[in-house]
Amino acid sequence: MSVQPVFSKARLSDHLAQIMKRAVDAVAARPSSEIINDPEDVIQSTVAKFRVEPLVFDFERMTRSDPLETTLKVQGRDSDRIIDVPATGFEYSVPFTGDPDLLWLQASTFTYAPQPRVEKRDNTILMKFSSQDITADWVKSEVSSARSQLVQGADWSSSEVSQWNASLEGAVASSVRQREALLQKGRAIADELDS
């Protein structure tokens, strides 16, 4: 995957609305016998399947690479031409848990400040920091800033996801109960017609 800014690709609320629709559609697709015989199991299994796990970064397990030789693209001093200049960099790996889609989704609460650019590999994000005039203080400052932004973005996302997870159970239960009531009514009418 390419390097992208976190929390800025699409709206989290739109993503969660799509998942909610899929959960309600999943209830509608369940066999009627399951709705009648074990509605609680239908509710619990559907909620478990569609629940979204909040994003949590594990900075305690963050690792740093050895120094990397790299190049940076800069504008030439005497022209508008872009040139490559040698630079030194470091790559930081941060493991995370939760739904990886949340890395790219913007919560309802957000900032217009540029977000850290990361690459996702499995359940780890990679951040690269490079400069021509690199110093330990500069790297520490960049890592600290990126960490603060990642924590803040994950907190905002987690708050919205937690509220949504609570509403998921209510929406699924309501769908099951409505379907159960219609099926019970149909059975009652069929019994009445048979008598």
C-alpha positions in Angstrom: 0.0 0.0 0.0 1.2 3.5 -0.7 2.0 6.2 1.9 -1.2 8.2 2.7 -2.3 10.7 5.3 -4.3 9.1 8.2 -7.9 10.1 9.1 -8.5 11.9 5.8 -9.6 9.6 3.0 -13.4 9.5 3.7 -16.0 10.2 6.4 -16.2 7.7 9.2 -20.0 8.4 9.6 -20.6 7.3 5.9 -18.6 4.1 6.5 -20.5 3.2 9.7 -23.8 3.9 7.9 -22.9 1.4 5.2 -22.0 -1.2 7.8 -25.3 -0.5 9.7 -27.2 -1.1 6.4 -25.4 -4.4 5.8 -26.2 -5.5 9.4 -29.9 -4.8 8.9 -29.9 -6.5 5.5 -28.2 -9.5 7.1 -31.1 -9.8 9.6 -33.6 -9.6 6.6 -31.7 -12.5 5.0 -31.8 -14.8 7.9 -34.2 -17.8 7.7 -37.5 -17.2 9.3 -37.0 -20.3 11.5 -34.0 -18.6 13.2 -36.0 -15.4 13.8 -38.8 -17.4 15.4 -36.8 -20.0 17.3 -33.9 -18.0 18.6 -34.2 -14.3 18.1 -31.6 -13.5 20.8 -29.0 -15.6 19.0 -29.7 -13.8 15.7 -29.3 -10.4 17.5 -26.0 -11.4 19.2 -24.4 -13.2 16.2 -25.3 -10.3 13.9 -23.9 -7.7 16.3 -20.7 -9.7 16.8 -20.3 -10.0 13.0 -20.7 -6.3 12.3 -19.3 -4.7 15.4 -16.4 -2.3 14.6 -13.3 -2.6 16.8 -11.8 0.8 17.7 -8.3 1.7 16.6 -5.6 1.5 19.3 -1.9 2.3 18.6 0.7 0.4 20.7 3.4 2.9 21.1 5.1 0.8 23.8 6.0 -1.6 21.0 7.1 1.1 18.5 10.4 0.3 16.8 12.9 2.4 14.9 15.1 1.4 11.9 18.8 1.9 11.6 19.6 5.2 9.7 18.4 5.0 6.1 20.0 6.6 3.0 17.4 8.3 1.0 16.7 11.2 -1.3 14.4 14.2 -1.0 12.8 16.1 -3.8 13.5 19.8 -3.5 13.3 22.8 -5.8 16.7 23.8 -7.2 18.2 27.1 -6.0 18.6 28.6 -9.5 15.6 27.2 -11.2 12.1 25.9 -10.8 13.4 22.4 -11.5 12.8 19.7 -8.9 16.0 17.8 -8.0 16.8 14.9 -5.8 19.2 15.6 -2.9 20.8 13.0 -0.5 19.2 12.7 2.9 19.1 10.6 6.0 16.0 9.1 7.5 14.5 6.8 10.0 11.5 4.5 9.8 9.3 3.9 12.8 6.9 0.9 13.0 3.9 1.2 15.3 1.6 -1.9 15.8 -2.1 -1.3 16.2 -5.3 -3.2 16.9 -8.8 -2.6 15.7 -10.4 -2.1 12.3 -7.7 -1.1 9.9 -10.2 0.8 7.7 -10.4 3.4 10.6 -6.8 4.5 9.8 -8.1 6.4 6.7 -11.5 7.6 7.9 -12.2 11.0 9.3 -14.3 11.2 12.5 -16.9 13.9 12.9 -14.5 15.7 15.2 -11.3 16.4 13.3 -8.6 19.0 12.7 -7.6 20.7 9.4 -3.9 20.3 10.3 -1.9 18.0 8.0 -2.0 14.4 9.3 0.9 12.1 9.5 1.6 10.1 6.3 1.9 6.4 6.9 2.1 3.1 5.1 0.0 0.2 6.5 1.5 -3.3 6.6 -0.7 -5.9 8.2 -1.4 -4.5 11.7 1.4 -2.0 11.7 1.9 1.5 10.4 5.2 2.7 9.1 6.2 6.4 9.4 9.3 7.8 7.7 11.2 10.9 8.8 13.9 12.2 6.5 15.9 15.4 6.2 19.1 16.7 4.7 20.1 18.4 8.0 18.7 15.7 10.3 19.3 15.9 14.0 18.2 13.7 16.9 16.1 16.6 18.3 14.4 17.0 14.9 13.5 13.3 14.7 12.3 13.3 18.3 10.1 16.3 17.7 8.7 14.8 14.4 7.9 11.5 16.1 6.3 13.2 19.1 4.1 15.4 16.9 3.0 12.4 14.8 2.3 10.3 17.9 0.1 13.1 19.3 -1.8 13.4 16.1 -2.3 9.7 15.9 -3.5 9.4 19.5 -5.9 12.3 19.0 -7.3 11.0 15.7 -7.7 7.5 17.2 -9.5 9.0 20.3 -12.0 10.9 18.1 -12.6 7.8 16.0 -13.0 5.6 19.0 -15.5 7.9 20.6 -17.7 7.8 17.4 -17.2 4.1 17.0 -18.2 3.4 20.6 -21.4 5.3 20.2 -22.1 3.6 16.9 -21.5 0.1 18.4 -24.1 0.9 21.1 -26.6 1.9 18.4 -25.8 -1.2 16.3 -27.3 -3.5 18.9 -30.5 -1.4 19.1 -30.9 -1.3 15.3 -30.3 -5.1 14.9 -32.6 -5.9 17.8 -35.3 -3.6 16.4 -35.0 -5.3 13.0 -35.2 -8.8 14.5 -38.2 -7.8 16.7 -40.1 -6.3 13.8 -39.5 -9.4 11.7 -40.4 -11.7 14.6 -43.7 -9.8 15.1 -44.6 -10.1 11.4 -43.8 -13.8 11.4 -45.8 -14.4 14.6 -48.7 -12.5 13.1 -48.6 -14.5 9.9 -48.5 -17.7 11.9 -51.5 -16.6 14.0 -53.5 -15.8 10.9 -52.5 -19.1 9.3 -53.6 -20.9 12.5 -56.9 -19.0 12.5 -57.5 -19.9 8.9 -56.8 -23.6 9.5 -59.3 -23.8 12.3 
